[in-house]
Amino acid sequence: MQKFPEDVRELRVSVVVLAIDLPTTLGQVMFQLPQIFGVFAWLALVLAAVGLHSVVSYTVAQRTTEFGIRMALGAQRADVLRMVFRAASVSLGAGILAGIALSFALNQIIAKWAQANPRDPGILLAGTILLGFVSGLACAIPARRASKVDPMIALRSE
């Protein structure tokens, strides 16, 4: 019977310690939440850039013969670059419009997680410009490779 009060005292102390540590731990998590979202946002941006680069590279590889024929018929490098960027900008524009529409549609959910206003035009504009810049860089390498296609090599490949 003497162990019972001692066990109760240990249980009471652990409950008090848990009650004291819980708000500080929850506060620390809430303080770190924007940093966690920031890391995931940069990771998503890098993943989107790599994916876009891969898709454009695949498209350029599939159209190498077409680019060779066009250049053999007199198309300039700038024309080929324009064709590649135009094809990529269609999917980029659709993605940006879908993202903006979803940010407006999910306004209440985003407002619970983020401290800023999800409809802030500055944030939307900055995100759009950053995504456009990164996607332009992701498309530049395959577009440059497409513009340097030697027409004779491209025509002999098939």
Stockholm file with secondary structure:
# STOCKHOLM 1.0

chainA/1-158         MQKFPEDVRELRVSVVVLAIDLPTTLGQVMFQLPQIFGVFAWLALVLAAVGLHSVVSYTVAQRTTEFGIRMALGAQRADVLRMVFRAASVSLGAGILAGIALSFALNQIIAKWAQANPRDPGILLAGTILLGFVSGLACAIPARRASKVDPMIALRSE
#=GR chainA/1-158 SS CTHHHHHHHHHHHHHHHHHHHHHHHHHHHHHHHHHHHHHHHHHHHHHHHHHHHHHHHHHHHHTHHHHHHHHHTTCCHHHHHHHHHHHHHHHHHHHHHHHHHHHHHTHHHHHHHCSSCTTCHHHHHHHHHHHHHHHHHHHHHHHHHHHTCCHHHHHHTC
#=GC SS_cons         CTHHHHHHHHHHHHHHHHHHHHHHHHHHHHHHHHHHHHHHHHHHHHHHHHHHHHHHHHHHHHTHHHHHHHHHTTCCHHHHHHHHHHHHHHHHHHHHHHHHHHHHHTHHHHHHHCSSCTTCHHHHHHHHHHHHHHHHHHHHHHHHHHHTCCHHHHHHTC
//
